[in-house]
Amino acid sequence: MERIYIGMGSNLAAPAEQLRSAVEALAQLPQTALAGVSSFYQSDSLLPGQPRYTNAVAALDSTLAPLELLDALQAIEIDQGRERHERWGPRTLDLDILLFGDRLIDEPRLKVPHYHMQARAFVLYPLAELAPADLQLADGRPLRELLAACPFVGLERLPAPTI
């Protein structure tokens, strides 16, 4: 079993409900146990003109291979109405593998640790709720240093989700 952290985001079609449904789907994945879910956070889109995002992080314990898990996550996205029309466009659901145990993964379809997560408060703060305080990413960066360099600005922590 490896501990895997999944970033979740939605800004269309009842975003909090999309995340709740995604958590239920994650809990049903084969060879996988849901270990925890962060608070939900709301933030502005990185691109102007889009609705605000609701984000969270889920922790999984799984024996799935990285690309097997990626395929399963993309199937959940499609089941929840995800259509890929434009890069970084609005979406019903986005599921990203942030960390996969202590692995560094650099494949055409998958980069872990997740690209640019160090600059995204909407990823780091929910991750910090679930990860050990002394977590180091597989590339050696300590989570606490990433948090210190990425202030809690533009985030709104939402009331605890009922899942």
C-alpha positions as CSV (number, residue, x, y, z in Angstrom):
1,M,0.0,0.0,0.0
2,E,1.1,3.5,-0.8
3,R,-0.3,6.8,0.5
4,I,-1.5,8.9,-2.4
5,Y,-2.8,12.4,-2.3
6,I,-5.5,13.5,-4.8
7,G,-6.3,17.1,-5.5
8,M,-9.9,17.7,-6.3
9,G,-11.5,20.8,-7.9
10,S,-14.7,21.9,-9.5
11,N,-16.3,25.2,-10.6
12,L,-19.3,23.9,-12.5
13,A,-22.6,22.1,-11.7
14,A,-22.7,22.4,-7.9
15,P,-19.0,22.2,-7.1
16,A,-19.3,21.0,-3.5
17,E,-21.7,18.2,-4.7
18,Q,-19.2,17.3,-7.4
19,L,-16.5,16.9,-4.8
20,R,-18.7,14.8,-2.5
21,S,-19.6,12.5,-5.4
22,A,-15.9,12.2,-6.3
23,V,-15.0,11.2,-2.7
24,E,-17.7,8.5,-2.9
25,A,-16.3,7.3,-6.2
26,L,-12.7,7.3,-4.8
27,A,-13.8,5.2,-1.8
28,Q,-15.1,2.5,-4.3
29,L,-11.9,2.2,-6.3
30,P,-10.5,-1.4,-6.3
31,Q,-7.4,-2.1,-4.2
32,T,-7.9,1.3,-2.6
33,A,-9.0,2.6,0.8
34,L,-10.1,6.2,1.4
35,A,-7.9,7.4,4.3
36,G,-9.2,11.0,4.7
37,V,-10.6,14.1,3.1
38,S,-9.6,17.7,3.8
39,S,-11.9,20.6,4.3
40,F,-13.3,22.1,1.2
41,Y,-11.9,25.5,0.2
42,Q,-13.2,28.1,-2.2
43,S,-10.9,30.2,-4.4
44,D,-10.9,32.4,-7.5
45,S,-10.0,30.7,-10.8
46,L,-6.5,31.1,-12.0
47,L,-8.0,32.5,-15.2
48,P,-10.3,35.6,-15.2
49,G,-13.9,35.2,-16.0
50,Q,-14.4,31.7,-14.6
51,P,-16.6,30.8,-11.6
52,R,-14.9,30.3,-8.3
53,Y,-13.5,26.9,-7.6
54,T,-14.2,24.5,-4.7
55,N,-11.1,22.4,-3.9
56,A,-10.1,19.7,-1.5
57,V,-7.5,16.9,-1.1
58,A,-8.2,13.2,-0.5
59,A,-5.8,10.7,0.9
60,L,-5.9,7.2,-0.5
61,D,-4.0,4.0,0.4
62,S,-3.7,1.9,-2.7
63,T,-1.9,-0.9,-4.5
64,L,-2.9,0.4,-7.9
65,A,-0.1,1.4,-10.3
66,P,0.2,5.1,-11.0
67,L,-1.2,4.9,-14.5
68,E,-4.0,2.5,-13.4
69,L,-5.0,5.1,-10.8
70,L,-4.8,7.9,-13.4
71,D,-7.1,6.0,-15.7
72,A,-9.6,5.4,-12.8
73,L,-9.5,9.1,-11.9
74,Q,-10.2,10.2,-15.5
75,A,-13.1,7.7,-15.6
76,I,-14.6,9.3,-12.5
77,E,-14.2,12.8,-14.1
78,I,-16.0,11.6,-17.3
79,D,-18.7,9.9,-15.2
80,Q,-19.3,13.3,-13.6
81,G,-19.6,15.2,-16.8
82,R,-16.0,16.4,-17.4
83,E,-15.5,17.6,-21.0
84,R,-12.0,18.8,-22.0
85,H,-12.5,21.7,-24.4
86,E,-9.8,24.1,-23.3
87,R,-6.8,23.8,-21.1
88,W,-7.5,25.2,-17.6
89,G,-11.1,25.8,-18.7
90,P,-14.1,25.5,-16.3
91,R,-14.8,21.9,-15.3
92,T,-17.3,19.8,-13.4
93,L,-14.4,17.9,-11.8
94,D,-10.7,17.8,-11.9
95,L,-8.8,15.0,-10.1
96,D,-5.0,15.2,-9.9
97,I,-2.5,12.9,-8.4
98,L,-0.4,15.2,-6.2
99,L,1.8,12.8,-4.5
100,F,2.2,9.0,-4.9
101,G,4.1,7.6,-1.9
102,D,7.7,8.6,-2.2
103,R,7.8,8.3,-6.0
104,L,9.1,10.7,-8.5
105,I,7.1,10.1,-11.7
106,D,7.9,11.7,-15.1
107,E,5.9,10.1,-17.8
108,P,4.1,11.8,-20.7
109,R,0.7,11.4,-19.0
110,L,1.7,11.8,-15.4
111,K,4.1,14.1,-13.5
112,V,4.4,13.5,-9.7
113,P,4.8,15.6,-7.6
114,H,2.1,17.4,-9.4
115,Y,3.3,20.2,-11.6
116,H,3.3,23.7,-9.9
117,M,1.6,22.5,-6.7
118,Q,4.1,24.5,-4.7
119,A,2.5,27.8,-5.9
120,R,-1.1,26.8,-5.3
121,A,-2.5,27.5,-1.9
122,F,-5.7,25.7,-2.8
123,V,-3.6,22.5,-3.1
124,L,-1.1,23.0,-0.2
125,Y,-3.4,24.0,2.6
126,P,-5.9,21.1,2.1
127,L,-2.9,18.7,1.7
128,A,-1.4,20.0,5.0
129,E,-4.6,19.0,6.8
130,L,-4.0,15.3,5.9
131,A,-0.3,14.9,5.5
132,P,2.2,14.4,8.4
133,A,3.7,17.7,9.6
134,D,7.2,16.5,8.5
135,L,6.1,15.4,5.0
136,Q,8.8,15.8,2.4
137,L,7.9,15.5,-1.3
138,A,9.7,12.8,-3.2
139,D,11.9,15.6,-4.8
140,G,13.1,16.6,-1.3
141,R,11.0,19.7,-0.7
142,P,9.4,19.9,2.8
143,L,5.7,20.7,2.8
144,R,6.2,23.1,5.6
145,E,8.6,25.2,3.5
146,L,6.1,25.2,0.6
147,L,3.4,26.4,2.9
148,A,5.6,29.2,4.2
149,A,6.3,30.4,0.7
150,C,2.6,30.2,-0.4
151,P,0.5,32.4,1.8
152,F,-3.2,31.6,2.6
153,V,-4.4,34.4,0.4
154,G,-7.6,34.2,-1.7
155,L,-8.8,31.0,0.0
156,E,-12.0,30.6,2.0
157,R,-12.3,27.5,4.1
158,L,-15.8,26.2,3.9
159,P,-17.8,24.5,6.6
160,A,-17.0,20.9,7.1
161,P,-18.4,18.7,4.3
162,T,-20.9,16.0,5.0
163,I,-19.7,13.0,3.1
